[in-house]
Structures are given as structure tokens and as C-alpha cells.
């Protein structure tokens, strides 16, 4: 299992988890859900107390990944399998994002 903190404008909004079977969970922190001033990180992941589950990386996060030659270069430089979307997300979404959301590897990832 691998985990990452999902930050919105520098504040931790929730946790993205890749389970050992390859499925994914995203869950908002309760403090984020119950704060009316905090938005959802994506229109496709509105704020809710219940976790989101999927057999694949959620499209919102998948769309943060590089493609083509950029993907090949990042994978080669970081020794990441090109099919490891979570690993690639950890390599690029900590600093190189467009917008307010960043994804940071946690200690137990």
C-alpha cells in the first residue's frame, strides 16, 4: 500500500491511497469536509465524508501526469515503470502542477 497527501493551496485536504491490489481510495480529512470555506479538490471529487474507491487512478489525478516524450523522460530519470501511474504522480505532482492541487508522498508510501 502506498499513500500520498493531497494538498489544496498548500493545505492538506485528504489522502490518496493505492492498495496492494492496484485499486485506489481518496478520502477527505473530516476537518476539510466540515469547513464550508474549503472547496473540493475537483468537480469530479466533491467533498464527502465517505471515501472514493476505484480500480484505477482517479481521472483527476491521472490528468496530472505527463505524456509522450515527457513521460518517458521522467520515468527514465526517476527509474519509474511507465505503467506505474502512482509512482509517476509522486515524481511530478509534488511541484510541477497546473493549479492549486499538489500530491506529496507520505512517509509510509
C-alpha positions, -999 to 999 in steps of 0.1 A, spaced: 0 0 0 12 35 -9 -2 68 4 1 104 -6 -12 137 9 -33 157 -14 -28 195 -8 -50 223 -20 -32 257 -19 -7 242 5 -32 228 29 -37 190 33 -72 182 21 -71 144 21 -52 112 14 -48 93 -18 -41 56 -13 -30 29 -37 -39 -5 -23 -19 -37 -28 -44 -50 -54 -39 -18 -75 -71 -1 -66 -73 34 -53 -90 53 -25 -93 91 -20 -107 104 13 -110 139 25 -99 148 61 -130 154 83 -118 189 91 -118 197 54 -153 183 48 -169 202 76 -153 235 68 -177 253 45 -149 276 33 -129 247 18 -137 235 -17 -135 201 -32 -102 194 -49 -120 186 -81 -155 188 -95 -153 150 -100 -144 145 -63 -168 167 -44 -164 169 -6 -180 140 12 -173 121 44 -172 88 25 -141 77 7 -140 74 -31 -129 40 -44 -118 30 -79 -100 2 -96 -78 28 -114 -62 61 -106 -89 87 -105 -91 107 -138 -84 140 -119 -51 127 -107 -43 108 -139 -47 140 -159 -18 155 -138 6 130 -154 30 138 -183 25 121 -216 46 111 -246 83 120 -245 79 139 -212 66 108 -196 94 86 -210 120 111 -198 105 114 -162 102 77 -159 138 71 -171 153 98 -149 134 86 -118 136 48 -126 98 45 -126 79 19 -146 58 36 -173 28 17 -161 32 29 -125 8 59 -125 10 64 -87 48 64 -88 48 89 -117 23 110 -98 46 111 -68 75 122 -90 58 151 -108 28 163 -87 48 174 -57 60 206 -75 51 205 -112 13 211 -114 -10 235 -130 -35 248 -105 -39 246 -67 -35 208 -61 -2 191 -53 3 155 -43 31 146 -18 44 112 -9 38 104 28 64 86 50 45 53 47 42 54 10 
